[in-house]
Amino acid sequence: MKHHSFIVACLLGICSIASSLAATTVRYPSSVPSHLATGQPFQLVFDKAVVASSEVGKPLKPGLLSVSPDLKFSSKWIAPNVLECRPQDIIHFRASYEWKPEEGARFQDGSPFRRTPSA
């Protein structure tokens, strides 16, 4: 599995994830190109647990993360710190998406998500 780590960056001009997600890693299975594609999974890997172990296998609940511009996606927690997402919308060439924690979002240990202005 290839690992692509970045904070405020654009992965091949397709996906941008804001530094406000702290030390987040985006992973793509090796059989999938390293860019967003409709129906193809990618993982957001956080540096700390975001949900309790009892939430593993369940979808992302509203009020934790927002994505801009809007993007329809299905999701499920595959570990307390790993969210697997599958875009359901058509991903346009060179589209850029910004993921941000919602106001007041916290890790399981109670520490807040870092909110850093985007570049």
Chimera marker file (.cmm) of the C-alpha trace (Angstrom):
<marker_set name="trace">
<marker id="1" x="0.000" y="0.000" z="0.000" r="1" g="1" b="0" radius="0.5"/>
<marker id="2" x="1.409" y="3.394" z="-0.961" r="1" g="1" b="0" radius="0.5"/>
<marker id="3" x="1.223" y="6.132" z="1.662" r="1" g="1" b="0" radius="0.5"/>
<marker id="4" x="0.874" y="9.794" z="0.769" r="1" g="1" b="0" radius="0.5"/>
<marker id="5" x="1.235" y="12.246" z="3.651" r="1" g="1" b="0" radius="0.5"/>
<marker id="6" x="0.548" y="15.913" z="3.382" r="1" g="1" b="0" radius="0.5"/>
<marker id="7" x="-1.039" y="18.737" z="5.314" r="1" g="1" b="0" radius="0.5"/>
<marker id="8" x="-1.837" y="21.799" z="3.223" r="1" g="1" b="0" radius="0.5"/>
<marker id="9" x="-1.101" y="20.288" z="-0.160" r="1" g="1" b="0" radius="0.5"/>
<marker id="10" x="-2.669" y="19.214" z="-3.369" r="1" g="1" b="0" radius="0.5"/>
<marker id="11" x="-2.138" y="15.576" z="-4.281" r="1" g="1" b="0" radius="0.5"/>
<marker id="12" x="-1.583" y="15.632" z="-8.050" r="1" g="1" b="0" radius="0.5"/>
<marker id="13" x="-3.836" y="18.666" z="-8.212" r="1" g="1" b="0" radius="0.5"/>
<marker id="14" x="-6.883" y="16.581" z="-7.332" r="1" g="1" b="0" radius="0.5"/>
<marker id="15" x="-7.403" y="16.495" z="-3.555" r="1" g="1" b="0" radius="0.5"/>
<marker id="16" x="-6.501" y="19.048" z="-0.928" r="1" g="1" b="0" radius="0.5"/>
<marker id="17" x="-6.766" y="18.348" z="2.766" r="1" g="1" b="0" radius="0.5"/>
<marker id="18" x="-6.372" y="21.255" z="5.151" r="1" g="1" b="0" radius="0.5"/>
<marker id="19" x="-3.845" y="21.371" z="7.952" r="1" g="1" b="0" radius="0.5"/>
<marker id="20" x="-6.736" y="21.814" z="10.347" r="1" g="1" b="0" radius="0.5"/>
<marker id="21" x="-6.930" y="18.013" z="10.452" r="1" g="1" b="0" radius="0.5"/>
<marker id="22" x="-3.599" y="17.962" z="12.323" r="1" g="1" b="0" radius="0.5"/>
<marker id="23" x="-1.182" y="15.253" z="11.182" r="1" g="1" b="0" radius="0.5"/>
<marker id="24" x="-3.572" y="13.497" z="8.823" r="1" g="1" b="0" radius="0.5"/>
<marker id="25" x="-2.430" y="10.962" z="6.258" r="1" g="1" b="0" radius="0.5"/>
<marker id="26" x="-4.326" y="10.037" z="3.125" r="1" g="1" b="0" radius="0.5"/>
<marker id="27" x="-3.875" y="6.437" z="1.974" r="1" g="1" b="0" radius="0.5"/>
<marker id="28" x="-4.894" y="4.949" z="-1.349" r="1" g="1" b="0" radius="0.5"/>
<marker id="29" x="-4.863" y="1.184" z="-2.037" r="1" g="1" b="0" radius="0.5"/>
<marker id="30" x="-2.042" y="0.303" z="-4.451" r="1" g="1" b="0" radius="0.5"/>
<marker id="31" x="-4.534" y="-0.769" z="-7.122" r="1" g="1" b="0" radius="0.5"/>
<marker id="32" x="-6.061" y="2.724" z="-7.179" r="1" g="1" b="0" radius="0.5"/>
<marker id="33" x="-4.434" y="5.789" z="-8.768" r="1" g="1" b="0" radius="0.5"/>
<marker id="34" x="-3.183" y="8.373" z="-6.263" r="1" g="1" b="0" radius="0.5"/>
<marker id="35" x="-6.088" y="10.734" z="-6.877" r="1" g="1" b="0" radius="0.5"/>
<marker id="36" x="-9.776" y="10.832" z="-6.061" r="1" g="1" b="0" radius="0.5"/>
<marker id="37" x="-12.041" y="8.777" z="-8.275" r="1" g="1" b="0" radius="0.5"/>
<marker id="38" x="-15.770" y="8.108" z="-8.008" r="1" g="1" b="0" radius="0.5"/>
<marker id="39" x="-16.375" y="4.937" z="-6.012" r="1" g="1" b="0" radius="0.5"/>
<marker id="40" x="-12.694" y="4.366" z="-5.203" r="1" g="1" b="0" radius="0.5"/>
<marker id="41" x="-11.776" y="4.344" z="-1.491" r="1" g="1" b="0" radius="0.5"/>
<marker id="42" x="-9.292" y="6.555" z="0.259" r="1" g="1" b="0" radius="0.5"/>
<marker id="43" x="-8.529" y="6.780" z="3.947" r="1" g="1" b="0" radius="0.5"/>
<marker id="44" x="-8.126" y="9.731" z="6.274" r="1" g="1" b="0" radius="0.5"/>
<marker id="45" x="-5.700" y="8.640" z="8.991" r="1" g="1" b="0" radius="0.5"/>
<marker id="46" x="-5.632" y="10.878" z="12.065" r="1" g="1" b="0" radius="0.5"/>
<marker id="47" x="-2.774" y="11.092" z="14.543" r="1" g="1" b="0" radius="0.5"/>
<marker id="48" x="-5.134" y="10.234" z="17.453" r="1" g="1" b="0" radius="0.5"/>
<marker id="49" x="-8.384" y="8.341" z="17.992" r="1" g="1" b="0" radius="0.5"/>
<marker id="50" x="-11.349" y="10.360" z="16.737" r="1" g="1" b="0" radius="0.5"/>
<marker id="51" x="-14.094" y="7.881" z="17.652" r="1" g="1" b="0" radius="0.5"/>
<marker id="52" x="-14.541" y="5.163" z="20.273" r="1" g="1" b="0" radius="0.5"/>
<marker id="53" x="-13.824" y="1.547" z="19.286" r="1" g="1" b="0" radius="0.5"/>
<marker id="54" x="-17.587" y="0.929" z="19.348" r="1" g="1" b="0" radius="0.5"/>
<marker id="55" x="-17.937" y="3.289" z="16.343" r="1" g="1" b="0" radius="0.5"/>
<marker id="56" x="-15.618" y="1.209" z="14.102" r="1" g="1" b="0" radius="0.5"/>
<marker id="57" x="-17.639" y="-0.036" z="11.117" r="1" g="1" b="0" radius="0.5"/>
<marker id="58" x="-20.090" y="2.865" z="11.379" r="1" g="1" b="0" radius="0.5"/>
<marker id="59" x="-20.342" y="5.928" z="9.107" r="1" g="1" b="0" radius="0.5"/>
<marker id="60" x="-19.077" y="9.422" z="9.890" r="1" g="1" b="0" radius="0.5"/>
<marker id="61" x="-21.620" y="11.297" z="11.990" r="1" g="1" b="0" radius="0.5"/>
<marker id="62" x="-22.599" y="14.872" z="11.107" r="1" g="1" b="0" radius="0.5"/>
<marker id="63" x="-20.861" y="17.608" z="13.051" r="1" g="1" b="0" radius="0.5"/>
<marker id="64" x="-17.299" y="16.297" z="12.960" r="1" g="1" b="0" radius="0.5"/>
<marker id="65" x="-15.902" y="17.187" z="9.514" r="1" g="1" b="0" radius="0.5"/>
<marker id="66" x="-16.970" y="19.364" z="6.627" r="1" g="1" b="0" radius="0.5"/>
<marker id="67" x="-15.759" y="19.268" z="3.054" r="1" g="1" b="0" radius="0.5"/>
<marker id="68" x="-15.746" y="22.178" z="0.658" r="1" g="1" b="0" radius="0.5"/>
<marker id="69" x="-16.958" y="22.306" z="-2.035" r="1" g="1" b="0" radius="0.5"/>
<marker id="70" x="-19.703" y="19.818" z="-1.184" r="1" g="1" b="0" radius="0.5"/>
<marker id="71" x="-18.841" y="16.233" z="-2.023" r="1" g="1" b="0" radius="0.5"/>
<marker id="72" x="-21.181" y="13.275" z="-1.613" r="1" g="1" b="0" radius="0.5"/>
<marker id="73" x="-19.319" y="10.319" z="-0.154" r="1" g="1" b="0" radius="0.5"/>
<marker id="74" x="-19.972" y="7.206" z="1.865" r="1" g="1" b="0" radius="0.5"/>
<marker id="75" x="-17.733" y="6.521" z="4.824" r="1" g="1" b="0" radius="0.5"/>
<marker id="76" x="-16.999" y="4.130" z="7.629" r="1" g="1" b="0" radius="0.5"/>
<marker id="77" x="-14.518" y="4.084" z="10.478" r="1" g="1" b="0" radius="0.5"/>
<marker id="78" x="-12.101" y="1.177" z="9.995" r="1" g="1" b="0" radius="0.5"/>
<marker id="79" x="-10.174" y="2.051" z="13.180" r="1" g="1" b="0" radius="0.5"/>
<marker id="80" x="-10.722" y="4.728" z="15.844" r="1" g="1" b="0" radius="0.5"/>
<marker id="81" x="-8.324" y="7.003" z="13.932" r="1" g="1" b="0" radius="0.5"/>
<marker id="82" x="-8.974" y="5.867" z="10.321" r="1" g="1" b="0" radius="0.5"/>
<marker id="83" x="-11.970" y="6.945" z="8.236" r="1" g="1" b="0" radius="0.5"/>
<marker id="84" x="-12.432" y="5.230" z="4.865" r="1" g="1" b="0" radius="0.5"/>
<marker id="85" x="-14.323" y="7.333" z="2.314" r="1" g="1" b="0" radius="0.5"/>
<marker id="86" x="-15.709" y="6.582" z="-1.152" r="1" g="1" b="0" radius="0.5"/>
<marker id="87" x="-16.688" y="9.575" z="-3.288" r="1" g="1" b="0" radius="0.5"/>
<marker id="88" x="-20.117" y="9.177" z="-4.870" r="1" g="1" b="0" radius="0.5"/>
<marker id="89" x="-20.027" y="12.368" z="-6.937" r="1" g="1" b="0" radius="0.5"/>
<marker id="90" x="-18.223" y="12.730" z="-10.221" r="1" g="1" b="0" radius="0.5"/>
<marker id="91" x="-14.748" y="14.056" z="-9.443" r="1" g="1" b="0" radius="0.5"/>
<marker id="92" x="-13.802" y="16.664" z="-11.992" r="1" g="1" b="0" radius="0.5"/>
<marker id="93" x="-10.238" y="16.845" z="-13.282" r="1" g="1" b="0" radius="0.5"/>
<marker id="94" x="-8.071" y="19.062" z="-11.066" r="1" g="1" b="0" radius="0.5"/>
<marker id="95" x="-10.863" y="19.508" z="-8.518" r="1" g="1" b="0" radius="0.5"/>
<marker id="96" x="-9.672" y="20.489" z="-5.070" r="1" g="1" b="0" radius="0.5"/>
<marker id="97" x="-11.434" y="19.680" z="-1.787" r="1" g="1" b="0" radius="0.5"/>
<marker id="98" x="-10.781" y="21.049" z="1.667" r="1" g="1" b="0" radius="0.5"/>
<marker id="99" x="-11.640" y="18.998" z="4.747" r="1" g="1" b="0" radius="0.5"/>
<marker id="100" x="-12.070" y="20.860" z="8.029" r="1" g="1" b="0" radius="0.5"/>
<marker id="101" x="-13.128" y="19.898" z="11.526" r="1" g="1" b="0" radius="0.5"/>
<marker id="102" x="-16.388" y="21.416" z="12.638" r="1" g="1" b="0" radius="0.5"/>
<marker id="103" x="-16.250" y="23.995" z="15.427" r="1" g="1" b="0" radius="0.5"/>
<marker id="104" x="-15.737" y="22.227" z="18.755" r="1" g="1" b="0" radius="0.5"/>
<marker id="105" x="-14.648" y="18.880" z="17.229" r="1" g="1" b="0" radius="0.5"/>
<marker id="106" x="-12.428" y="16.914" z="19.618" r="1" g="1" b="0" radius="0.5"/>
<marker id="107" x="-10.313" y="13.778" z="19.632" r="1" g="1" b="0" radius="0.5"/>
<marker id="108" x="-11.330" y="10.974" z="21.982" r="1" g="1" b="0" radius="0.5"/>
<marker id="109" x="-8.806" y="12.178" z="24.582" r="1" g="1" b="0" radius="0.5"/>
<marker id="110" x="-10.689" y="15.493" z="24.704" r="1" g="1" b="0" radius="0.5"/>
<marker id="111" x="-8.043" y="17.550" z="22.917" r="1" g="1" b="0" radius="0.5"/>
<marker id="112" x="-9.404" y="19.871" z="20.217" r="1" g="1" b="0" radius="0.5"/>
<marker id="113" x="-8.705" y="19.507" z="16.535" r="1" g="1" b="0" radius="0.5"/>
<marker id="114" x="-6.192" y="22.140" z="15.533" r="1" g="1" b="0" radius="0.5"/>
<marker id="115" x="-7.772" y="24.852" z="13.436" r="1" g="1" b="0" radius="0.5"/>
<marker id="116" x="-5.146" y="26.397" z="11.223" r="1" g="1" b="0" radius="0.5"/>
<marker id="117" x="-6.054" y="28.886" z="8.503" r="1" g="1" b="0" radius="0.5"/>
<marker id="118" x="-5.726" y="27.499" z="4.991" r="1" g="1" b="0" radius="0.5"/>
<marker id="119" x="-2.987" y="28.817" z="2.769" r="1" g="1" b="0" radius="0.5"/>
<link id1="1" id2="2" r="1" g="1" b="0" radius="0.2"/>
<link id1="2" id2="3" r="1" g="1" b="0" radius="0.2"/>
<link id1="3" id2="4" r="1" g="1" b="0" radius="0.2"/>
<link id1="4" id2="5" r="1" g="1" b="0" radius="0.2"/>
<link id1="5" id2="6" r="1" g="1" b="0" radius="0.2"/>
<link id1="6" id2="7" r="1" g="1" b="0" radius="0.2"/>
<link id1="7" id2="8" r="1" g="1" b="0" radius="0.2"/>
<link id1="8" id2="9" r="1" g="1" b="0" radius="0.2"/>
<link id1="9" id2="10" r="1" g="1" b="0" radius="0.2"/>
<link id1="10" id2="11" r="1" g="1" b="0" radius="0.2"/>
<link id1="11" id2="12" r="1" g="1" b="0" radius="0.2"/>
<link id1="12" id2="13" r="1" g="1" b="0" radius="0.2"/>
<link id1="13" id2="14" r="1" g="1" b="0" radius="0.2"/>
<link id1="14" id2="15" r="1" g="1" b="0" radius="0.2"/>
<link id1="15" id2="16" r="1" g="1" b="0" radius="0.2"/>
<link id1="16" id2="17" r="1" g="1" b="0" radius="0.2"/>
<link id1="17" id2="18" r="1" g="1" b="0" radius="0.2"/>
<link id1="18" id2="19" r="1" g="1" b="0" radius="0.2"/>
<link id1="19" id2="20" r="1" g="1" b="0" radius="0.2"/>
<link id1="20" id2="21" r="1" g="1" b="0" radius="0.2"/>
<link id1="21" id2="22" r="1" g="1" b="0" radius="0.2"/>
<link id1="22" id2="23" r="1" g="1" b="0" radius="0.2"/>
<link id1="23" id2="24" r="1" g="1" b="0" radius="0.2"/>
<link id1="24" id2="25" r="1" g="1" b="0" radius="0.2"/>
<link id1="25" id2="26" r="1" g="1" b="0" radius="0.2"/>
<link id1="26" id2="27" r="1" g="1" b="0" radius="0.2"/>
<link id1="27" id2="28" r="1" g="1" b="0" radius="0.2"/>
<link id1="28" id2="29" r="1" g="1" b="0" radius="0.2"/>
<link id1="29" id2="30" r="1" g="1" b="0" radius="0.2"/>
<link id1="30" id2="31" r="1" g="1" b="0" radius="0.2"/>
<link id1="31" id2="32" r="1" g="1" b="0" radius="0.2"/>
<link id1="32" id2="33" r="1" g="1" b="0" radius="0.2"/>
<link id1="33" id2="34" r="1" g="1" b="0" radius="0.2"/>
<link id1="34" id2="35" r="1" g="1" b="0" radius="0.2"/>
<link id1="35" id2="36" r="1" g="1" b="0" radius="0.2"/>
<link id1="36" id2="37" r="1" g="1" b="0" radius="0.2"/>
<link id1="37" id2="38" r="1" g="1" b="0" radius="0.2"/>
<link id1="38" id2="39" r="1" g="1" b="0" radius="0.2"/>
<link id1="39" id2="40" r="1" g="1" b="0" radius="0.2"/>
<link id1="40" id2="41" r="1" g="1" b="0" radius="0.2"/>
<link id1="41" id2="42" r="1" g="1" b="0" radius="0.2"/>
<link id1="42" id2="43" r="1" g="1" b="0" radius="0.2"/>
<link id1="43" id2="44" r="1" g="1" b="0" radius="0.2"/>
<link id1="44" id2="45" r="1" g="1" b="0" radius="0.2"/>
<link id1="45" id2="46" r="1" g="1" b="0" radius="0.2"/>
<link id1="46" id2="47" r="1" g="1" b="0" radius="0.2"/>
<link id1="47" id2="48" r="1" g="1" b="0" radius="0.2"/>
<link id1="48" id2="49" r="1" g="1" b="0" radius="0.2"/>
<link id1="49" id2="50" r="1" g="1" b="0" radius="0.2"/>
<link id1="50" id2="51" r="1" g="1" b="0" radius="0.2"/>
<link id1="51" id2="52" r="1" g="1" b="0" radius="0.2"/>
<link id1="52" id2="53" r="1" g="1" b="0" radius="0.2"/>
<link id1="53" id2="54" r="1" g="1" b="0" radius="0.2"/>
<link id1="54" id2="55" r="1" g="1" b="0" radius="0.2"/>
<link id1="55" id2="56" r="1" g="1" b="0" radius="0.2"/>
<link id1="56" id2="57" r="1" g="1" b="0" radius="0.2"/>
<link id1="57" id2="58" r="1" g="1" b="0" radius="0.2"/>
<link id1="58" id2="59" r="1" g="1" b="0" radius="0.2"/>
<link id1="59" id2="60" r="1" g="1" b="0" radius="0.2"/>
<link id1="60" id2="61" r="1" g="1" b="0" radius="0.2"/>
<link id1="61" id2="62" r="1" g="1" b="0" radius="0.2"/>
<link id1="62" id2="63" r="1" g="1" b="0" radius="0.2"/>
<link id1="63" id2="64" r="1" g="1" b="0" radius="0.2"/>
<link id1="64" id2="65" r="1" g="1" b="0" radius="0.2"/>
<link id1="65" id2="66" r="1" g="1" b="0" radius="0.2"/>
<link id1="66" id2="67" r="1" g="1" b="0" radius="0.2"/>
<link id1="67" id2="68" r="1" g="1" b="0" radius="0.2"/>
<link id1="68" id2="69" r="1" g="1" b="0" radius="0.2"/>
<link id1="69" id2="70" r="1" g="1" b="0" radius="0.2"/>
<link id1="70" id2="71" r="1" g="1" b="0" radius="0.2"/>
<link id1="71" id2="72" r="1" g="1" b="0" radius="0.2"/>
<link id1="72" id2="73" r="1" g="1" b="0" radius="0.2"/>
<link id1="73" id2="74" r="1" g="1" b="0" radius="0.2"/>
<link id1="74" id2="75" r="1" g="1" b="0" radius="0.2"/>
<link id1="75" id2="76" r="1" g="1" b="0" radius="0.2"/>
<link id1="76" id2="77" r="1" g="1" b="0" radius="0.2"/>
<link id1="77" id2="78" r="1" g="1" b="0" radius="0.2"/>
<link id1="78" id2="79" r="1" g="1" b="0" radius="0.2"/>
<link id1="79" id2="80" r="1" g="1" b="0" radius="0.2"/>
<link id1="80" id2="81" r="1" g="1" b="0" radius="0.2"/>
<link id1="81" id2="82" r="1" g="1" b="0" radius="0.2"/>
<link id1="82" id2="83" r="1" g="1" b="0" radius="0.2"/>
<link id1="83" id2="84" r="1" g="1" b="0" radius="0.2"/>
<link id1="84" id2="85" r="1" g="1" b="0" radius="0.2"/>
<link id1="85" id2="86" r="1" g="1" b="0" radius="0.2"/>
<link id1="86" id2="87" r="1" g="1" b="0" radius="0.2"/>
<link id1="87" id2="88" r="1" g="1" b="0" radius="0.2"/>
<link id1="88" id2="89" r="1" g="1" b="0" radius="0.2"/>
<link id1="89" id2="90" r="1" g="1" b="0" radius="0.2"/>
<link id1="90" id2="91" r="1" g="1" b="0" radius="0.2"/>
<link id1="91" id2="92" r="1" g="1" b="0" radius="0.2"/>
<link id1="92" id2="93" r="1" g="1" b="0" radius="0.2"/>
<link id1="93" id2="94" r="1" g="1" b="0" radius="0.2"/>
<link id1="94" id2="95" r="1" g="1" b="0" radius="0.2"/>
<link id1="95" id2="96" r="1" g="1" b="0" radius="0.2"/>
<link id1="96" id2="97" r="1" g="1" b="0" radius="0.2"/>
<link id1="97" id2="98" r="1" g="1" b="0" radius="0.2"/>
<link id1="98" id2="99" r="1" g="1" b="0" radius="0.2"/>
<link id1="99" id2="100" r="1" g="1" b="0" radius="0.2"/>
<link id1="100" id2="101" r="1" g="1" b="0" radius="0.2"/>
<link id1="101" id2="102" r="1" g="1" b="0" radius="0.2"/>
<link id1="102" id2="103" r="1" g="1" b="0" radius="0.2"/>
<link id1="103" id2="104" r="1" g="1" b="0" radius="0.2"/>
<link id1="104" id2="105" r="1" g="1" b="0" radius="0.2"/>
<link id1="105" id2="106" r="1" g="1" b="0" radius="0.2"/>
<link id1="106" id2="107" r="1" g="1" b="0" radius="0.2"/>
<link id1="107" id2="108" r="1" g="1" b="0" radius="0.2"/>
<link id1="108" id2="109" r="1" g="1" b="0" radius="0.2"/>
<link id1="109" id2="110" r="1" g="1" b="0" radius="0.2"/>
<link id1="110" id2="111" r="1" g="1" b="0" radius="0.2"/>
<link id1="111" id2="112" r="1" g="1" b="0" radius="0.2"/>
<link id1="112" id2="113" r="1" g="1" b="0" radius="0.2"/>
<link id1="113" id2="114" r="1" g="1" b="0" radius="0.2"/>
<link id1="114" id2="115" r="1" g="1" b="0" radius="0.2"/>
<link id1="115" id2="116" r="1" g="1" b="0" radius="0.2"/>
<link id1="116" id2="117" r="1" g="1" b="0" radius="0.2"/>
<link id1="117" id2="118" r="1" g="1" b="0" radius="0.2"/>
<link id1="118" id2="119" r="1" g="1" b="0" radius="0.2"/>
</marker_set>
